[in-house]
């Protein structure tokens, strides 16, 4: 019995470094955000105009894309319409921007006082 236990211990010690030195694949997903105003929406993409870009930016969306208001409450996808200010959280898939979350922002108006 002692010999079997010793053999198990020796095998465990010999196998352990294999796991330590094995290469592990690391996948990094970076989420980026863009704020702007929706200029166009189609069945597969949202086009947003931003103050920082001279050309509109296109974002694809999927069934798993979530739509929220500024408090984080879920809102209907139908609230995403042209002219609405949004912040889009997205990941890159090659050259394509895939929207993970679309946050509808409140429209603010500025009034001048004399």
C-alpha positions in Angstrom: 0.0 0.0 0.0 2.9 2.3 0.9 4.4 1.7 -2.6 1.1 2.6 -4.3 0.8 5.9 -2.4 4.4 6.7 -3.2 3.8 6.0 -6.8 0.7 8.3 -6.9 2.7 11.1 -5.1 5.6 10.8 -7.6 3.2 10.9 -10.6 1.4 13.9 -9.2 4.7 15.8 -8.8 5.8 14.9 -12.3 2.5 15.9 -13.9 2.1 19.2 -12.1 4.7 21.1 -14.0 3.0 20.2 -17.3 0.0 22.4 -16.3 2.2 25.2 -15.0 4.1 25.5 -18.2 1.3 24.8 -20.7 0.4 27.8 -22.8 -2.9 29.3 -22.2 -4.8 31.3 -24.8 -5.9 34.7 -23.5 -8.8 36.5 -25.2 -9.1 40.2 -24.6 -12.3 41.9 -25.4 -12.3 45.7 -25.2 -15.5 47.6 -25.0 -15.4 51.2 -26.3 -18.1 53.9 -26.2 -19.2 56.6 -28.5 -21.7 59.4 -27.9 -23.6 61.1 -30.6 -27.0 61.4 -32.3 -28.6 58.8 -34.4 -28.8 59.9 -38.0 -30.1 56.7 -39.5 -31.3 53.3 -38.4 -31.8 50.2 -40.5 -32.7 46.6 -39.8 -29.0 45.7 -39.2 -27.2 48.9 -38.3 -27.3 52.2 -36.4 -25.6 55.2 -37.9 -24.4 57.9 -35.4 -23.1 61.4 -36.0 -20.6 62.5 -33.3 -19.0 65.9 -32.6 -15.5 64.3 -32.9 -15.9 62.8 -36.4 -16.7 64.4 -39.7 -18.3 61.2 -41.0 -21.1 59.2 -39.5 -20.1 56.0 -37.7 -22.0 52.7 -38.4 -22.7 50.1 -35.7 -24.1 46.7 -36.3 -26.4 45.3 -33.6 -27.6 41.8 -32.7 -30.4 40.1 -30.8 -28.3 40.4 -27.7 -27.8 44.2 -27.9 -29.5 45.8 -24.9 -31.2 49.2 -25.0 -31.3 51.2 -21.7 -32.0 54.7 -20.5 -29.5 56.8 -18.5 -30.5 55.1 -15.2 -29.8 51.7 -16.7 -33.4 50.6 -17.0 -34.2 48.5 -20.1 -36.1 50.4 -22.8 -37.8 49.3 -26.0 -35.7 49.0 -29.1 -38.4 51.2 -30.7 -37.1 54.2 -28.7 -34.0 54.1 -30.9 -35.0 56.5 -33.7 -33.3 59.1 -35.9 -32.4 62.3 -34.0 -32.1 60.6 -30.5 -28.9 61.2 -28.6 -27.2 58.0 -27.6 -24.1 56.5 -26.2 -23.2 53.2 -27.9 -21.0 50.6 -26.1 -19.4 48.4 -28.7 -16.7 45.9 -29.5 -14.7 45.5 -32.7 -14.9 42.4 -34.8 -12.3 43.1 -37.4 -13.3 46.4 -38.9 -17.0 46.1 -37.8 -18.3 47.8 -34.7 -20.8 45.6 -32.9 -23.1 47.4 -30.5 -23.5 45.6 -27.1 -25.5 48.3 -25.4 -27.2 51.4 -26.6 -28.0 54.0 -24.0 -30.7 56.5 -24.8 -29.7 59.9 -23.4 -32.1 62.7 -22.5 -32.4 65.6 -24.9 -31.3 68.7 -23.3 -32.0 72.3 -24.5 -30.0 75.3 -23.6 -31.8 78.6 -23.1 -30.0 81.9 -22.9 -30.8 84.4 -20.2 -30.2 88.1 -20.6 
